[in-house]
Amino acid sequence: MSQSSPQLTQLQFEVHGRVQGVFFRAHTVSHAQKLGLVGWCANTARRTVVGEVQGPEDKVEEMKYWLGHVGSPASSITRLDVAKVGPIEALGFGEMSRRPNVP
């Protein structure tokens, strides 16, 4: 019997609260890599962190929880907005990375 591959999915997010100047992006990259996810994250002019993660559905769900409830040790998350979540055919990124600030 062959096992089917896990369903790949994506999550686009924006995290609100005290998430800049507290190493939130570095911890996001590290946690995503630990889960085997790929994508990106960046600070915004609104003092939020935005990004996208892709990978197996169960790992993306773990990351979603982390983004909304855990974050970096010095962060204080007030809200997680999810802009897009859903299945994908293939990964669109080769790794998880930090991007330059976005508007």
N, C-alpha and C positions, 0 to 999 in steps of 0.2 A: 504494500500500500504506500502510495506517495502522499505526503502532506502538502496541502496547497500553501502557497506563499501568503503571508499576512496581507490584509488589505492596506494599501498605502493611502494616506490622507494628508490634507494640508490644513493649516490653521493660520489665519492672519489676525494679528492682535494689536491692541493698544492698551498699555498699562498706565493707570493714573495713580497719583499719590506722590509720596516722596521717593522717586525712583531715579533721580539724576543726582550725581555727586555722591552716590552710595555704592558704586561698583555693580549696579544692577545689570548692565550689559555684559560685563565680564562673567558674572555668575550665571546669566542666561546662557551665554555661549558654553560655559563649562557644563552646566546641567544638561543642556541639549546634547552635547557630545557624549556625556555619560549615558544618555538614553539611546544613542545611535541615531539622532535626528540631524537633519541638515536644514539650512536656511540662513536667516540674517536677522539682525536687530539694530536699531538706531535711536538716538535721542531726537526729540522734536523741539521746535521753538515753543510749543505749548507746555514744555516741561514734562512730557510723557515719554514713554518708550514704545516704539512700534516695531513690528517685524513679522516674519513668517517662518513657520517650522513645517517640515515635511518628514514623513516616515511612517512606520507601522501604526495603525490606528490606536492600539493600546498605549503605545509610548507617547503619541501626540496627546492623548487624554491625560496621561501623567504630567506632561509638560504644561498643559492647560491649567491643571490644578496648581502646579508650582507657580505659574505666572500670576494666578489670581489670589493665592493664599500664602505663599512662602516667600519667594523673592530672595534678594540678598539680605544678609543679617541686619544691615542698617536701614533697609527700606521700610516703607510703610505704605502698603497697597490699599487704595480706597475703592478701586473699580477696575475690572477687566472687561474691555469691549472686544468682542469677536466679530470681525468683519466678514470673514469667509471661512467656512469649514466644509470639507467634503472630500470625496474620493478623488484620487488622481491615478493616471496610468503609470507614470514614472516620476522619479525624483527630478526636480528642476535645478538642484544645486549640488555641488560636489562636497560641501562642508558647511559647518555652521560658522558664521563670521559676524563681526561688528562692521557696520557701515558708517560713513560720515553722517553727521547730523542732517536731518531732513526738515523741510518747513513744517 
